[in-house]
Structure formats: C-alpha cells, structure tokens
Amino acid sequence: MKNLVFVLLLCTTACSMPSKNSFIHKDHTRTSMDLKVNLFSNKKEMIKALSKNHKNLAKLAKLLPEGVAVWYTVPSGCEIYVYEPKTDEDVNTWGHELMHCVYGNWHL
C-alpha cells in the first residue's frame, strides 16, 4: 500500500511540473504574416538602420541584443534586424527574433 501511495504521489508531482516550453508567454500566435529581414554585416550597421526607423529599439540594441524584431498587428507583419549569420549563436538569434514575430513578447 505504501508503494502505491508513493507512485501516485510521484505521478501527481510529475504531472504538475512545468513543461520545457512553459517559459513562453504568448502575446499572440501568428503563423501567417509579411516578414521582412533586414540583414547587416555588423552591430554598428544594424543600430544605424534602427536609429532611422525605431529610435527606442536602437538605444536598446546598443546595450545588448544581437538582433531585434518589430511586429505589427495591422497589417500583420514583422521585421527582423539581424547580422549575417557566421556562428551557431547567430543562427539562434535568427530563431529568437522569429519567435517574437510569432508570439510577441514571449520571454517577458
């Protein structure tokens, strides 16, 4: 009987544990949109382009990001500002920014 209680308790605990993807907060879920990729050879070029179109994001990009996504709900579209991929980390950045297009502020 003790073993059965332990197994039931273990199952209850395991089922209530968060999934691997529970960190994703979805502002929206969009699978169809117009996508524009703004491609740069370095961060300086990216910040210069952001300064023209998105001054607040340019200030943020100076601090940390290796890429930026700007999404619109009307019309449904998204712009990604990224570097030319040279490393696996650059490829991860592309995926990260694309997730913003699909989910919005997914990691806030």
Secondary structure, 3 states (H helix, E strand, C coil): CHHHHHHHHHHHHHHHCCCCCCCCCCCCCCCCCEEEEEEECCHHHHHHHHHHHCHHHHHHHHHCCCEEEEEECCCCEEEEEEECCCCHHHHHHHHHHHHHHHHCCCCC
